Amino acid sequence: LVRFGAAQNQRTIKTQRELYLMQVLQGFLPLAILSVPLGLIIIGALFQISMNFMTLILTVLVWACPSVQAIVQLRFIRQSTFKSPE
């Protein structure tokens, strides 16, 4: 909007930056969380390692992905609602 000459106050700009940061986190945190269990599964398959109980731990790590996405969204909502208006 700034390119088109729209005036924005500092609070709007700050909120947009926070939203952008939360969207980036929401996009990359699942990749980071999934890379650990998937990497271990691939390494285990390549080197024919018996994982037994470790597969349960890897499953729990994969389950954490939607939780992390929800936590990121809730954190942004909580930050934006508890701030005092300027």
Helices and strands as residue ranges (DSSP letters): G 2-4, H 10-46, H 54-82
